[in-house]
Amino acid sequence: MAEGIRDKVAILGMGCTRFGERWEAYAEDLAAEAFVECLADAGIEKKEIEAAYIGTHIDEINVGKAAVPLGVALKLPYIPVTRTENYCATATEAFRAACYSVAAGVYDIVLALGVEKLKDTGYGGLPASVGMGVRQFMISANMTAPGMFAQLATAYSAKWGIPMEKIKDAMAHVSAKSHANGALNPKAHLRKAVTEEQIKAAPMIAYPLGLFDCCGVSDGAACALITTPAIAKDLKQNQNIVKVKALAVSVSSGEEAIGTSWDGAHFVTTRIAATKAYEEAGVKDPRKELSMCEVHDCFSITEMVTMEDLHISPKGGAYEDIMGGFYDLNGQVPCQVDGGLKCFGHPIGASGLRMIYAMYEQLLERVPEERKVKNPRLGLTHNLGGMPHQNVAAIAILGID
């Protein structure tokens, strides 16, 4: 019987670039920047890496369709290198592949790296192809990510009978909280705190989503070296070890798009992936057991709805939790402890590993006092790729014993 990934692998080291408008760097440069930090953190030599996975989404302006450029850029020792891609869960898929490779006993040390040069696409947001097939694009020529996720807000308001003004108040708090956290993080793209009043007064993008309700366009890379807990303990003597407690992915079947049972106010995939991840990790009550989380805040309403889909806030109850500070940095389950997509932007192929990096640094208590989570023991990351009615959700849970 399948046993899952719980406690079978550990993170030996991690690295993350500064995210932003990195016009001076190619994707390979960003990969190398993250890798240098990761290798130093792991305390091993490059020759000890036995396999690698690279996550990148828009291949035409990054490293291309193959994984060969990673081997060349990092001068890896003629090892297997494989490219992964799964919309916004791309980097988490690279991480998942590395974890399963080690857990299966095939390799002892494996690299997972995610990188994306999204600014180089020339788009002000995600390219039109992201989340769309050709037929869908022809049928819904005016469909945009802000427009689709704006409908999530109106559907959520209708579903739970919460006035739109309250929804907008909660979204403003979500964004202000993330900007406050990002202002403390030197690797974030946007590092200026903004008030809820400024957020609500910003130009409208797609009602009710204003400018500050939408994450930005950015470049960046992050990576991890995965090994067994035994090897990690041997190499990291007298240090805490971050173990992988659960990995779960759920992909839409199409029912949300063509059926009548979906209310448009939640993400089916997130609910299913979360349930599976908690079961694998042995989490009975995420509201009480999780120390922190990084969720896919492509839009502020997405974060709000996701807190319910992760079974942390009760259904229809995210407004009260958000406004009560439950997800603030000093709250019970801090969310977007490094600033989230809101402050890092969303270079698609890198975001999942950047989130894992944020949890890793907090679990090892390697962040400045002003942005530390109290007594971190268990952290969750969540990616959501595609559109509300057709998407992939990926969840990772990390912890220290």
C-alpha positions, 0 to 999 in steps of 0.5 A, a space after each residue: 500500500 502506498 505510504 506517501 512522502 512523509 519524512 522520507 526526504 529532507 531539504 539539504 540546502 536552498 537558494 533564491 535570487 532577488 526577484 524584480 526587473 532583472 534586465 541585466 540577467 539571462 535566465 541562466 544567470 538567475 539559475 546560477 545565482 540561486 544555485 550558488 547560494 543553495 550549494 553553499 547552504 548545503 555544504 556539498 560539492 557540485 559533483 555530489 549531485 546525481 540528478 536535476 529537475 528544472 521548472 520553467 514555463 514560457 520556454 521561448 524566452 527562457 531556456 528553451 524546451 529542453 533541460 540541457 541549458 541548466 546542465 550547461 549553465 551550472 556545469 553539472 557533472 553529466 547527470 540526468 536533467 529533466 524539464 518540468 512544466 505545469 502552469 503556475 505549479 511548475 517549480 513545485 513540480 520540479 521539487 516534487 520530482 526531486 523528492 520522489 526521486 530520492 524517496 524512491 531510492 534512485 538517487 541520494 542528492 537531487 537538485 530542483 530549480 525553478 526560473 522564469 524571465 517573465 519581464 522579457 515577454 513584453 506583457 504587462 501581465 501573464 501572456 495570453 497563452 497562459 491557461 488558455 488553449 487555442 479554442 478557448 482563446 478564440 471563444 473567449 477572446 476578451 478573457 483576462 486573468 484579472 477579469 476571470 478572478 474578478 468574477 471569483 470575487 462577485 461569485 464569492 460575495 453572492 454565495 455567502 451574502 457578504 456585501 462587496 464593500 466588505 469583500 473590498 475591505 478584506 482584499 485591501 487588508 490582504 494586500 496591505 499585510 503582504 506589502 508590510 511583510 515584503 517591505 522587510 524582505 531584501 529579495 522582494 521586488 516591491 518593497 514599499 508598505 501601502 495603506 488600506 486606504 491607498 489600496 482602495 483608492 487605486 485605479 480599477 483593473 477589473 471590478 472589484 480588483 484594483 491595481 494593488 489587488 493584482 500581483 506584478 510581473 517579475 523575474 527570478 529563480 529559486 532552488 533546493 537540494 533534496 536528500 534523505 534525512 539520514 544524509 542530511 543529519 550526517 551533513 548538518 550535525 547539531 542543526 535542525 533538518 527541514 523534512 517534507 511532510 506532504 506533497 499533493 497535486 490536483 488538476 481540474 477534470 473539466 467539470 467546473 467549466 462545463 457542469 452546473 455544480 460549481 458555484 464559481 466561488 471556490 477552487 475544487 482542486 485546492 480543496 482536494 489537494 489540501 485534504 490529501 496533503 493533510 492526510 499525508 502529513 498527519 495534520 488533523 486541524 490545520 487552523 491549529 497545527 500550521 505555523 504559517 503558509 505561502 499561498 498563490 495570491 495572484 490576486 487578493 481575492 484568490 488568497 481570501 478564498 484559498 484560506 477557506 479552500 485550505 480548510 483553515 478559515 470556515 466556509 464564508 468565514 475568511 472575512 472575519 479571520 482576515 480583518 481580525 488579523 489571523 493571517 497577519 505576521 503576528 497572527 495565528 497562521 501568518 500568510 505570505 510571510 515574505 511578501 507573497 506573489 504580491 511583492 515578489 511578482 510571479 515569474 511562473 517557473 520560479 514561484 513554487 520554489 520561492 515559496 518553499 524557500 520562505 518556509 525553509 528560512 522561517 523553519 530554520 529561524 534564519 530571518 531577521 527578528 522583525 519578520 520572524 514567525 513565532 515558534 515555526 514548526 509546520 509550513 504550507 505552500 500552495 500554487 494555483 495555475 490556470 483559471 478559476 474554472 480550469 486549473 492545477 493546485 499544488 501543495 507542499 507541507 514542510 516541517 521540523 521534528 
